[in-house]
Every structure is written in C-alpha cells, then in structure tokens.
Amino acid sequence: MQSDTVLIEDYYNSEDFAAIKNFADGKETPFVVINNNIILHHYNELTDNFPYAKIYYAIKANPGNEILSLLRDRGSNFDVASIYELDKVLNLGVSPDRCSYGNTIKKRKDIRYFYEKGVRLFVSDSEADLRNIAREAPGVKVYIRLLTEGSHTADWPLSRKFGCQTDMAVELLLLAKELGLVPYGVSFHVGSQQRDIGAWDAAIDKVKAIFDWLRDECDIRLKMINMGGGFPANYLNRTNDLATYAKEITHYLEDDFGDDMPEIILEPGRSLCSNAGVLVSEIVLISRKTATSLHRWVYTDVGMFSGLIETLGEAIKYPIFVEKSGEREECVIAGPTCDSADIMYEDHKYELPLSIEIGDRLYWFSTGAYTTSYSAVEFNGFPPLKQYVIGAGTDQA
Ligand SMILES: Cc1ncc(COP(=O)(O)O)c(C=O)c1O
C-alpha cells in the first residue's frame, strides 16, 4: 500500500507547482489549472525516447485550445475521435494530413465529412465500417485495430469494445484492398495507464504475424504500426518511468522487425497531459455517520460528475494534497451532488489530517487528462469543470 501523504516534490518541480499555486490562489473553486510547460516537457520526453515515432495526440484527453496549439506548434499530429474534434483542430490551422480518424465507431456521414475535409487516414475494426469507408472515403489509407490482452493490468482498460481478432484483421485488410482502399497498417491500444510493459510485446507479436502473412501469402506490404496510448501518468500507484517503457518497447519492435521497421505511430493522451494539471477543490462538508465512527466523510465541490469519472471503481487514484499536516485519519471522499454514485473513494480510504476543516482546499494532482472533457454540463445544476491554462504558449507565464 502506498502512503497517502502526498508530497509536492514527488509530482512537480517547485517552479512548476508554484506557478500553478500562485495562479490558483483566490480563484473560486472548483477548477483545473494546466501548466503547459509540463505538457511540453512530456512531449519532448516522448519524442526523445521514441525518436523514430510520429506522435498523434489523442485530443480526447484534453481538447483545450492552448494545449492543441502548443502541440500543433511542436509538430504533433492528431488522433481525432469525432467531427467536432476535427473542426477544432482544423480551425486552429492544423492541416488534414496531420489527422487520423481514430474512432472505430462512426456514422457514414461523418466518414464523408472527414474525407471532404481532406483526412486520408482511417481506422476500422469491422466489415460494415470498412465498407462505409470505401463508399464515403474512396481510396484512403486504412489501418485495422486489433483486440489486445492486458486489461487487468491497465488502470483504465480499453479492451473488448474495440478491435478484432488477428484472423479478422487479416480478412479486413484483404477486403480493404478489394474495395479500393490502401491496406496501410495495424493498430492496438493496450489499455490506458498500462502498468505491464509486456502488454506491448504480446501486441507487437500479433502485428508481426499479420505483416508476415500478408506479405508472404498475398504480396501486401503493410507500412505502419499504430501503438496507441497507454503510457503512464504519475498517480498514487506508481509505474515505471517513460524511458523504461521506451527501452523495452523499442526492443520488442527490433526483435520482431529488425532493420525492416515500419512507420510507427504513437497516440498519447494521458501521459502528456495528466501530470500537467492540478484540480483545485474546496471541502463543502465533513461529517461522521455515528459519533463513534472511525472515519469521516469528506464532501468536496468536485465529484464523479464534474470531472472525476475515472474514479469509477476507484480505477484512477489521484494523489490528493492538503496544506495542513499532523495526525491523519481515514476518510471517504465524495462529491457534491444528490446522487449516491457520486463517491470517489470509499474502499481505498485516503488518510487526511484530522485538522482539515470545511472551506479548506484539496489539490488533486495529475488531473490534466480526462477530467474537464468528461465533466457533465449541468448535473444538479453544477456548471462544467473550468479549466485555465498557463505556461508555454499562453500569456500567463
Ligand atoms: C484510439 C485511442 N488512441 C489513444 C488514446 C489515448 O490513450 P492514453 O490516454 O492511454 O494515452 C485513446 C484513449 O482512449 C484512444 O481511444
């Protein structure tokens, strides 16, 4: 079990945290502050560790304009999930050849929309979708998404719903050719916040089998592997660092592909943005259910429906920092709405100081990804979670 005593220095350098804290002081809670300097640091770390890969930022992690602009200026490409995300990046001046339509679930008219806007790279994992792509986006490059193992070692698994088995992937790539599309490559996503680096090994082995079979049996030469996201953010449950992920994954690729390395795409979301964000909330109420109860209930002004949905099943355990210290006691931590599902942590009881009071602030570290974009628009009347962006590319140093 990790200690719940969260130290700033385990998550932020003092300068980056001071910038966030100074900006946050005095502002009405709840809100997230993103420090773009930290996103930039993670982007550079990723490109340094995977110098051979093309980055397609998964916009869904955080679609903030300042973040998209920062990554646009750094040369990133974009993994786009919907026509709305597409409009967003195109309006920011990103050219369509830097976009991939990365959602396997799409309407025919949306496929047409992407095609008309100039996007030429599409994912698929089913025959019906592939036929729609052939009809609405003739001649584009397609890559087929594989089902992957490893959902039990990912904190936020993405399996079952997406991808198909290896045999079907081969059939779909053959069908793509028949339909006049370009069978371009294979993708997978090993699950978000994947703690087992071996999950990439198993997936790359499957991809290699597909590449070999299509080359040997059908003279189709695939050109690209899209290895998705899954790279780590810094939460309470620690992972290896990115350099270790990169070293291992590069070995797996070299073992399978040697000198014949295809184009490699990465689609990071969480690993770029999470650590850059601090969600600042205020304690609304502290209570006990009986006079002798050994733990308190701490209700805060942010909850499951206002950005913390990834606490569902207590999957993601955010580090929670408070400015008070002293003797600690276990707490259940819950949100402000009239819905009993709005409890973030009950099984895993965070220990917070006995001295905390109503009105004190809780700082939720590593909340820069999958928080503001998930927030409900009006549940119980509460407005969506606000986001401020400071640092690189903004006028807030
Ligand atoms: C297709 C696709 N690519 C990339 C990502 C980003 O993954 P992560 O946040 O683990 O980096 C996601 C997340 O849902 C995804 O659906």
The ligand as a Gaussian input file, in Angstrom:
#p B3LYP/6-31G(d) Opt

LIG

0 1
 C       -7.776000       5.389000     -30.154000
 C       -7.121000       5.948000     -28.938000
 N       -5.839000       6.345000     -29.018000
 C       -5.204000       6.884000     -27.963000
 C       -5.850000       7.064000     -26.753000
 C       -5.102000       7.706000     -25.636000
 O       -4.678000       6.787000     -24.687000
 P       -3.910000       7.218000     -23.386000
 O       -4.688000       8.283000     -22.732000
 O       -3.757000       5.978000     -22.601000
 O       -2.573000       7.756000     -23.826000
 C       -7.161000       6.626000     -26.598000
 C       -7.843000       6.736000     -25.313000
 O       -8.998000       6.442000     -25.126000
 C       -7.821000       6.072000     -27.730000
 O       -9.108000       5.705000     -27.666000

